[in-house]
Amino acid sequence: MTWRPKLVALDVDGTLVDWENRMTDVVRDAVHALKDTGVHVVISTGRAIPGVMDAAENLRLDDGIAVASNGAVVHTYSPVDVIHTVTFDASEAVRRVLEHVPDALVAVEEVGTGYRISAPFPEWEISGDVKIQDVDELVAEPVTRVIIRAPEHDVEEFGALVHGLGLNEVNYNIGYTAWLDIAPEGVSKASGLEVVCARLGVEQADVLAVGDGMNDYDMLRWAGRGVAMGQGSDELKAVADDVTGSVVDDGLADELRRWL
């Protein structure tokens, strides 16, 4: 193949790291080997900025540019400098979900620091500083991102319920657990990467993107080459240009080594 990526956009959870936030030396070395050839390495994740910085530290990257919060925030590091945000009024979407799942937990992002939450989340699920407020306070002003978490609910039941609400005025994704990410309409990792590409002077066609979740769907479809991790859903794999191994098999490293 004559094509080579000029920018590689990497999801974190399920791609760079496993579900216990462990990154293998094989993956880390493959990322650095590609970076050393002049390819831009961009972390592209649903995590907020503190989670991005954890991933950057895990990767041993001292500086770079990242897409955080599923595209609602773009920032450089280190130090962190937020260069792009998109906010929205989440009050109606949150109200509609809570009408059907009144015991759900709600979190809104405080850009750069952490979250304001309605009640404590399961341990390790969110990072950064947290502050507890009632739901009305959480959504009183426009926000970049909302998380709704229903630990007592089955993911398939929760997903069916959310899809049935017709939340057409926002962009949303459901995770591997009963976890709902709500973002501004039109915002995704792909839209965040458009900001990155414009800043770096890279064409969309020259982007390699790798991910495993449905919040990676738009990114894989948008990129010049989109690659799904092996444990990704059939729906995600259907829009990808290729499928690599799973995170437990260092599938990301296999894909990156193709371009060395």
ABEGO torsion letter per residue (X at the ends): XABBBABBBBBABGAABBAAGBBBAAAAAAAAAAAAAGBBBBBBBABBAAAAAAAAAAAGBABEBBBBGGGABBBBOOBBBBABBBBBBAAAAAAAAAAABAABBBBBBBBGAEBBBABBBBBGABBEBBBBBBAAAAAABBBABBBBBBAABBAAAAAAAAAAAGBAABBBBBBABBBBBBBBBGBBAAAAAAAAAAAAGBBAAABBBBBABAAAAAAAAABABBBBBAABBAAAAAABABBBBBAAAGAAAAAAAAAX
